[in-house]
């Protein structure tokens, strides 16, 4: 999708439910999404974008740890480092700019550490409106007891207990709806499946990232909950 698959299918006359290449930047570029949040007042951690290592390191030293280092592009779910120490953050910046994630690490987003519980919030959109689909949580850390580095996902369950009716309502109003309307205003209407990676903090839901597809492994537990056909 980030490479433009949906555009090519539509150009070939094939009915397609998925975002354009431009809209898929919601997942394809962490910086794109953070800038969208800034424009439309969508709650997310404070951040800065960097295209070279030294300014990023200076920012980390000024902010202190814990802090989050993200490769801007797609890195198979492994381009995010939640650095609990300054040394870990500086090493993560070096990894990105030394080519550990290829082109995905050519730009880095450094953002504030958010304390809370993570959840995934799945939606469908036609480009104008969004429909809440389901919630899930996955186990990201490689080791037992949520220890070690992040992975693409070690397992999942649905629904996410932390996503109460009130939290779902707030997420739709404060995050999902402003995103869909903002994308449309910017000329990149989003249609397709997407999910918001959330951190449920003491202040409420805050956006960590977007994915423009069903998540893996979350999709597996969502499909098991379906009571109707996926396609009519």
Secondary structure, 3 states (H helix, E strand, C coil): CCCCHHHHHHHCCCCCCCCCCCCCHHHHCHHHHHHHHHHCCCCECCEEEECCHHHHHHHHHHHCCCEEEEECCCCCCCCEEEECCHHHHHHHHHHHHCCCCHHHHCCEEEEECCCCEEEEEEEEEECCCEEEEEEEEECCEEECCCEEEECCCCCEECCCCCCCHHHHHHHHHHHHHHHHHHHHHCCCCCEEEEEEEEEEECCEEEEEEEECCCCCCHHHHHHHHCCCCCCC
